[in-house]
Amino acid sequence: MKRKIWIVLLTLGAIGGFAVGFARLHHYRHHGHWHGSGHWGHGRHAAFERHVAEVCTEAAGKVFAAKTKPGASP
Protein backbone atom coordinates (compact mmCIF):
# COMPACT_ATOMS: atom_id res chain seq x y z
CA MET A 1 0.00 0.00 0.00
CA LYS A 2 2.81 2.41 0.91
CA ARG A 3 4.54 1.68 -2.38
CA LYS A 4 1.45 2.66 -4.38
CA ILE A 5 1.13 5.92 -2.47
CA TRP A 6 4.80 6.77 -3.13
CA ILE A 7 4.40 5.98 -6.82
CA VAL A 8 1.36 8.26 -7.06
CA LEU A 9 3.05 11.09 -5.15
CA LEU A 10 6.27 10.89 -7.17
CA THR A 11 4.30 10.77 -10.43
CA LEU A 12 2.30 13.85 -9.44
CA GLY A 13 5.51 15.62 -8.43
CA ALA A 14 7.16 14.81 -11.75
CA ILE A 15 4.14 15.98 -13.74
CA GLY A 16 3.94 19.16 -11.65
CA GLY A 17 7.65 19.83 -12.08
CA PHE A 18 7.48 19.46 -15.84
CA ALA A 19 4.36 21.66 -15.96
CA VAL A 20 6.12 24.45 -14.05
CA GLY A 21 9.20 24.12 -16.25
CA PHE A 22 7.20 24.35 -19.46
CA ALA A 23 5.20 27.30 -18.11
CA ARG A 24 8.42 29.18 -17.30
CA LEU A 25 9.86 28.35 -20.70
CA HIS A 26 6.68 29.64 -22.35
CA HIS A 27 6.80 32.84 -20.29
CA TYR A 28 10.48 33.39 -21.14
CA ARG A 29 9.94 32.86 -24.87
CA HIS A 30 7.02 35.33 -25.00
CA HIS A 31 8.15 37.97 -22.52
CA GLY A 32 11.94 37.76 -22.73
CA HIS A 33 12.69 37.45 -19.00
CA TRP A 34 12.17 35.06 -16.13
CA HIS A 35 9.59 35.70 -13.43
CA GLY A 36 12.13 36.80 -10.85
CA SER A 37 14.15 39.14 -13.05
CA GLY A 38 11.74 42.04 -12.57
CA HIS A 39 12.23 41.85 -8.81
CA TRP A 40 16.00 41.60 -8.81
CA GLY A 41 16.78 43.36 -12.05
CA HIS A 42 20.29 43.52 -13.37
CA GLY A 43 21.46 46.29 -11.02
CA ARG A 44 20.28 44.67 -7.79
CA HIS A 45 21.67 41.30 -8.77
CA ALA A 46 25.05 42.81 -9.63
CA ALA A 47 25.05 44.76 -6.36
CA PHE A 48 24.29 41.56 -4.43
CA GLU A 49 27.14 39.73 -6.18
CA ARG A 50 29.53 42.60 -5.38
CA HIS A 51 28.45 42.46 -1.73
CA VAL A 52 29.04 38.71 -1.53
CA ALA A 53 32.46 39.14 -3.18
CA GLU A 54 33.39 41.85 -0.67
CA VAL A 55 32.33 39.70 2.29
CA CYS A 56 34.34 36.74 0.98
CA THR A 57 37.40 38.91 0.32
CA GLU A 58 37.21 40.40 3.81
CA ALA A 59 36.92 36.95 5.39
CA ALA A 60 39.88 35.66 3.37
CA GLY A 61 41.91 38.72 4.43
CA LYS A 62 41.14 38.04 8.09
CA VAL A 63 42.20 34.41 7.77
CA PHE A 64 45.40 35.40 5.96
CA ALA A 65 46.21 38.05 8.58
CA ALA A 66 45.65 35.57 11.40
CA LYS A 67 47.88 32.94 9.77
CA THR A 68 50.70 35.40 9.01
CA LYS A 69 50.97 36.80 12.54
CA PRO A 70 54.28 36.09 14.22
CA GLY A 71 54.05 32.91 16.22
CA ALA A 72 50.99 31.60 14.39
CA SER A 73 51.06 27.99 13.29
CA PRO A 74 51.00 27.42 9.51
N, C-alpha and C positions, 0 to 999 in steps of 0.2 A: 504494500500500500504506500509506504514512504517513497519507494522508488518511482511510482507513478506520479506522485505529487511533485517530486523533484524534476522529473522529465517535463511536466506541464509548466512548472515555474521557469525552468531554464529555456524552454521553447518560447514562452511569452516574453522573457527578457531579451532573447535574441531577436525576435520579431520587433519588439519595441526599440531596441538599439538600432537596427537597420532602418526603421521608420524615421527615427530622429536624425540619423546620418543623411538619409535621402532628403529629408526636409531642409536640413542645413545646406546641403549641396544645391538644392533648388533655389533657396534664398540667395546664396552666394552668386549663382549664375545670373539671377535676374536683378539683383540689387548691387552687386559688386563689392560687398563687404560682409563680414560675419556679424552675428547678432551682437557680440560683445564689443566690436570695434568702435561703435558710437559712444560707448561709455568710457572706454580708455582713451581712444583716439591715439594718434601717433605721438603727440607731444607728451601726454601723461605716461604712456608706456615707456618712452625714451627716458623720461625723468625718473621713473621707477627703476629702470635698469641702471642709470647712473648712480642712484642712491644705493642700490645693492652693491655695485662695484666699489663705491666709496667705503661702505661698511666692511666689505671683504678686505680691501686694501689696508684699512686702519687696523683690522684684526691681525692681518699678516705682519704689519709693522710692529705691533705690540709683541707678537711672538718672537720676531726676529730680535727686537731690542732686549727681551728677557733672556734669550739664548746667547746674546753676545756680551752680556754683562760680565765683568771680571769675576771669576770664581764660579760661573754657571757651568753646569755639566752639559756636554755637547749632545 
